[in-house]
Amino acid sequence: MQQPQQAWEQIYRNCSQHDTWPKDMIISLTRHYFQPADKPRRVLELGCANGDNIPFFMSLGWQYCAVEGFDALCDAVRSRWSGAA
């Protein structure tokens, strides 16, 4: 039997758990609490998965930093956002 970490790593390597859009709740909360006229901000996303929220925060001009614990997802983010990583 696989360990949970190995099982999830395999799921992510197979790309069977990837989204391509920012999360609606992230967009709603950001727009509600931080008006566009606010100064640029910094974002630390813990568990960024394959980086779905990166384009949203970059479009706001915010500094973005992420942490992800799965190698497969880190590889996906580096591949997808090679100029930003």
C-alpha positions in Angstrom: 0.0 0.0 0.0 1.3 3.5 -1.0 1.9 6.1 1.6 -0.5 9.1 1.3 2.4 11.4 0.2 3.3 9.0 -2.6 -0.3 8.5 -3.7 -0.9 12.2 -4.0 2.5 12.7 -5.8 1.3 10.1 -8.4 -2.0 11.9 -8.8 -0.3 15.2 -9.4 2.3 13.6 -11.8 -0.6 12.2 -13.9 -2.1 15.7 -14.0 -5.4 14.4 -12.9 -5.9 17.1 -10.2 -5.0 20.3 -12.1 -7.2 23.3 -12.4 -6.4 26.2 -14.7 -8.4 29.0 -13.2 -7.9 31.1 -10.0 -10.1 30.1 -7.1 -13.4 32.2 -7.0 -13.1 32.7 -3.2 -9.6 34.1 -3.6 -10.8 36.6 -6.2 -13.9 37.6 -4.2 -12.1 38.1 -0.9 -9.3 40.1 -2.5 -11.7 42.3 -4.4 -13.8 42.8 -1.3 -11.0 43.6 1.2 -8.3 45.2 -1.0 -9.5 47.9 -3.4 -7.6 48.3 -6.7 -6.5 51.8 -5.6 -4.7 50.2 -2.6 -0.9 50.1 -2.7 0.7 47.0 -4.2 0.9 44.1 -1.7 2.8 40.9 -1.1 1.2 37.5 -1.2 2.4 34.3 0.4 0.4 31.3 -0.8 0.8 28.1 1.2 0.0 25.1 -0.9 -0.2 26.8 -4.3 -0.8 23.5 -6.2 -0.1 24.2 -9.8 -0.2 28.0 -9.5 -3.7 28.8 -10.6 -3.8 32.0 -8.5 -0.5 33.4 -9.9 -1.9 35.3 -12.9 -4.6 36.9 -10.8 -2.1 38.3 -8.3 0.4 39.3 -11.0 -2.4 41.2 -12.8 -2.8 43.3 -9.7 0.9 44.0 -9.7 1.4 42.3 -6.3 4.6 40.5 -5.3 3.8 36.8 -5.2 5.6 34.0 -3.4 4.4 30.4 -2.9 5.2 27.3 -1.0 4.3 23.8 -2.2 5.2 20.5 -0.7 4.7 18.1 -3.7 7.5 17.9 -6.2 5.2 17.2 -9.1 3.3 20.4 -8.4 6.5 22.4 -8.0 7.6 21.1 -11.4 4.3 22.1 -13.0 4.6 25.6 -11.6 8.2 26.0 -12.8 7.1 24.7 -16.2 4.0 26.9 -16.5 5.7 30.0 -15.0 9.3 29.6 -16.0 9.8 33.4 -16.3 8.4 34.0 -12.9 10.0 31.2 -10.9 
